[in-house]
Amino acid sequence: MASKNTTNTTASKNGRQRIERSNSDSARWIAGLLLLFVGVFAASSVLFSFFSWAADQSDLQLSPEERLTLGVEPENLCGWAGAKLGRLLVDNSFGVFGILIPTMIILVGVRIIRQRPLLFNHSILSLFLIMILGSLTLGFAFGDKWSLCSSTGWGGAFGIETGALLHTHIGVFGTLILLVVAEAAAMYEEAMTIQPREASAYTGAVAAWMELREYEKAEAVYQAVLRTFGGHASTFGKMSKMYLAWRKKQAAEDNALRALQTDPEQADALEVMAALGKH
C-alpha cells in the first residue's frame, strides 16, 4: 500500500512538472513571438520611412481628424503608426542606424523562441555601441546636410546634436580621436562575439576602454576573459593595474596577490604592489 501511494505521489509530481513546463514553454513562445512581431513591424516601418519620409513628415503635422477629412493616406506601407515610428527612430533619434533598434528586438525574440542565451553583454551591447557611434559619426561628419533618408540628417537628431556638443567642447581633432577609439572598442566587442576564443579581441577591447577610462566596460571584458580562458597570473596582473587606475585599491591589491600566488615574478602585479607601498 505504501509503495502504491509513493507511486501515485511521484506520478502526480511528474504531472505537475509537465504542466508547469508546458505553461513555461507557452509563455516563452508568446513572449518571443510578440517581440519578433514588434521587431519586424518596427524594422519594416524604418525601412519604408527611408523612402516615404518626405511625403509623410508634413502629413504627420496634421491631426488625425484633419487627415481623415482631407483623405490623406500615408506613403509608409506600415500606416501612420509606421510613419510615426520611423520618424521617432530615424529622424528624432539615430538616423540610418535607427534600424538597429528593431534588429535588437528581433534578435531577442528569436533567441527566446529558440531557448538560446540572450548574450546581452556581447551581441546586444555590440549592436548598441554600433548604433550610438554610427549615429554620432554621421552626425559629426554631415550634420543636417545631404540627407536622403530623413528630415534631420544621416545621423539623426542624436548624432547631430551630440556631434555639435563634442565639437564645441573638445574640437574637431578631439572628437575624431574619441570616435576612432570608441569605434575600435565596438569592433573588438563584436570580434569577441564572433570569435570568442580570439585573445587579441579581448586585448584590443580592454585597451580601447582603458583609453576612454570606461573602467566598468574594461572590467566586463576581463570577466569574459576569465570565463573563456580561465584565471592566469598575467590576467590578474593586468586586472590589478586596471583597478589601480580606477582607484579601487583593495581590488587592485587582491588581484595582484592572486597573480603573485601563481607567478611571484609577475611584473604588473609587482608594479601595483610597489605603487600601493606593499612589498
Buried (B, 14 or more C-beta within 10 A) or exposed (E): EEEEEEEEEEEEEEEEEEEEEEEEEEEBEEBBEEBBEBBBBBBBBBBBBBBBBEBBBEBBEEEEEEBEEEEBEBBBBBEBEBBBBBBBBBBBBBBBBBBBBBBBBBBBBBBBBEEEEEBEBBBBBBBBBBBBBBBBBBBBBBBBEEBEBBBBBBBBBBBBBBBBEBBEEEEEEEBBEBBEBBBBBBBBBBBBBEEBEBEEBBBBBBBBBBBBEBBEBBBBBBEBBEEEEEBBBBBBBBBBBBBBBBEBBEBBBBBBBBBBEBBEEBEBBBBBBEBBEEE
